[in-house]
Amino acid sequence: MIKSTVLKGLACFLFNFFQTLLDFVTMRHFLMRMMNRVLLIDPVTTTTETQIHTRGRRKLVVGLGNTGMESTRHSVGMAVLGALATRLGAANCWHGDKQVSGEVIVSEVQHTHVVLLRPKLLMNINGVSVARAAEKYGIKPEDILLVHDELDKPLGKIAIKHGGSARGHNGVRSCVDCLQTDVMLRLRVGIGRPKEKTLVQHYVLGRFSSEEKKVLDSVLVQSVDLLLSQLSQEDSKQSPSSPAGGRQATQKRKEKERSASPAEESAAVQN
C-alpha cells in the first residue's frame, strides 16, 4: 500500500515536472518568435548598389553565430564565411550595415551576385538580420544558404540539407520564423557532441581545442569548396517559398554528405 502510494506520488511529480519543462520551452520559443517579429517592424531601404541590381541571379550566404563569439563551436558558420571571403579575395571588404544588423560583402561567383552576411545579433535572433538582408538586396528565400554548426555530426563532417525543419537549431529556427518559410538551403558543419558529462550549452559556446583546430582547417577548405559548387549551379529548382516548401523539397532529395578527408571521417571531438 505504501509502495503504491509512493509510486503514484513519484509519477505525479514527474508528470508535473515534464509539463512545467514543456511549458517553459514553449514559452521560450514564443518569446523568441515575438522578439523576432518586433525587431522586424522597422522598414528596410532597398539597396541601390549597382553590383547587386545588375542582371543575373542573386544569392545570400549567411554564417549563423553569436556576435562577439566568432571563435566558438556554435559560431563555426561565421568561420566558414570568413574562409569563403578569403577565397573570393574579399577578406578585407567586410563592412557594417546597420539596416541589416550585420556585416556584409557583395561579391560575384560565375555571374551570380552573392551577398555574404555575418549577423551582429545573438544566435536566437539571427533571422532578423537574414530577413532584413534578403529584403534589402531583393533575394528570395530559396536563394539563401545558411551555414551553421551541427551537433549530430562529428567534427570533420559537412552536409548539405535542402530545407526542412530547424532540427532544434535556434539560429535556423529564427530564420524560418522571420522568413516565414523553411526552403532555405543549409550547409551543416559538424562539431560533434561532448563526450563527457558537459552541458551542451557550455560545449557549443566553448572554443575548439588545439587538436580540433587541426581538423577544422580542412573542414573550412572543404566547406568553401562545397559552397562555391552550390553557388555555381544553375538556378535553384527548389519548391516555391511557402511554409511547407522546404519540407516538400526534403522528401524529394536525400541529404548529401561529404567528409573533410578520409583520414578525418572518424575524427572524434577532443577537448
RODREN-501895 format. One record per residue (C-alpha): x, y, z; residue in three letters. Coordinates in steps of 0.02 Angstrom, whole numbers, plus 50000, padded with zeros to 5 digits. Example, Ala and Ser with C-alpha at 12.3 -4.5 7.8 and 13.67 -1.06 7.14 Angstrom:
506154977550390ALA506844994750357SER
% end
This chain:
500005000050000MET501385012150049ILE502405006949897LYS500925010149783SER500655027449859THR502495031849837VAL502465026349654LEU500905036549621LYS501705051549704GLY503285049449600LEU502285047749440ALA501305063449482CYS502915072949519PHE503715067549355LEU502165072149256PHE502105089549334ASN503975091749308PHE503925087549123PHE502355097749099GLN503225112749177THR504755109649069LEU503675108648913LEU502795124748960ASP504485133248987PHE505145127748817VAL503535132848732THR503555149848816MET505385152248770ARG505015148748587HIS503515160348593PHE504555174448668LEU505925171948537MET504625172548400ARG503875188548469MET505615196348482MET505975191748301ASN504355199848244ARG504615215648347VAL506375218148279LEU505735216448101LEU504505230948118ILE505705244548059ASP505675246647869PRO507195242247764VAL507755253047619THR508075242847462THR509885244447408THR510385254447255THR512085246247238GLU512325243247051THR513325227347077GLN511835218447153ILE510485225847043HIS511255221746876THR510515207246779ARG510875190046845GLY510495178546990ARG510685184347169ARG511065173647320LYS511345176447504LEU512575166047605VAL512415167747794VAL513605162047930GLY512495159448084LEU513255162948253GLY513375174048407ASN514105191248385THR515695193348487GLY515915174348499MET516505170648323GLU517845158048376SER516655146348470THR515945129948405ARG514205137348393HIS514845151048276SER515805139648158VAL514665145948019GLY515485162948035MET517205154848020ALA516645146847858VAL516045163747793LEU517745171247836GLY518615157347738ALA517425160047591LEU517785178747589ALA519655175047588THR519455163047441ARG518495176547347LEU519885189047381GLY518705199747485ALA519315196347662ALA519575214947693ASN517915220247617CYS516765216947764TRP515765232347811HIS514455235247943GLY512675238147889ASP511505244548025LYS509975241447918GLN510285222747917VAL511105221848088SER512635213248018GLY514225213747917GLU514095211147729VAL515155208447574ILE514455209747398VAL515405198647276SER515155188047121GLU515355169447083VAL515195164546899GLN513895177546851HIS512965175247014THR512905190547126HIS513245184647304VAL512965193647468VAL513935186647617LEU513155190447786LEU513775188747965ARG512365193948084PRO512845205448227LYS511465198348337LEU511305183848456LEU511025166848375MET509205165748433ASN508755181248331ILE509945179048182ASN508395177548073GLY508055196148094VAL509705200248009SER509405187247872VAL507645193447833ALA508215211447827ARG509655207347710ALA508505197147597ALA507305211747588GLU508645224747558LYS509515215147419TYR507945207747343GLY508415189447372ILE507125175547381LYS507155162947524PRO507555148647404GLU509145158147356ASP509765159247536ILE511085147247602LEU511295145747790LEU512935139347861VAL512815132948040HIS513525120848168ASP512815103248185GLU512925093448348LEU512335077248269ASP513825076248150LYS515615073348208PRO516945086348179LEU517615083048004GLY515905080047926LYS514905092647824ILE513235090347737ALA512015099747627ILE510205099647682LYS508815105347566HIS507605114847676GLY506525106847809GLY506385109247996SER507655117948106ALA508025101548197ARG508245110548361GLY509465123848298HIS508905140648368ASN509765150848233GLY508915141148094VAL507255141948188ARG507405160848195SER507725161548007CYS506225150447971VAL505135161348082ASP505705177948009CYS505665172347827LEU504025162847852GLN504685147847755THR505905133547778ASP506525131647598VAL508255138747633MET509725127647588LEU510875123647735ARG512695118647750LEU512815109047913ARG514575108947987VAL514845095148113GLY515535099548284ILE515065083148371GLY514305080948542ARG515265082048706PRO515945065248763LYS515965069248946GLU514515074749054LYS514635092548992THR513105103148965LEU512795105448779VAL512615124148803GLN514335125548882HIS515065114248748TYR514415123948597VAL514925140548673LEU516675134148703GLY518175136148587ARG518925122448481PHE520395113348561SER522105113348478SER521785095748411GLU520085100648344GLU520825115648254LYS521915104048151LYS520345095648085VAL519415112248071LEU520685119147947ASP520225105147824SER518375107347862VAL518445125747814LEU519285121647648VAL518015108147607GLN516565119247662SER517115133347547VAL517315121047402ASP515545114847430LEU514845132447445LEU515665137947283LEU514975122447198SER513215126647259GLN513375144847208LEU513975139847035SER512485128646999GLN511055133546887GLU509515142146955ASP508785133447105SER507425120647069LYS506785120447246GLN504955121847287SER504145139047291PRO504425148847450SER503005143347560SER502925137147739PRO502885119347677ALA504085121647532GLY505645115547620GLY504785100247691ARG504175095347518GLN505925097547447ALA506635087047585THR505515072547539GLN506175072847361LYS508015074547400ARG509215064347504LYS510445073747609GLU512145074947527LYS513625071847638GLU515485073047617ARG516895072047742SER518345084147758ALA519545070047714SER519555051047725PRO520775051547869ALA519655063047968GLU517985054547939GLU518075045848107SER518835060548198ALA518075062348370ALA517875078448463VAL519315080548583GLN519495093148722ASN
% end
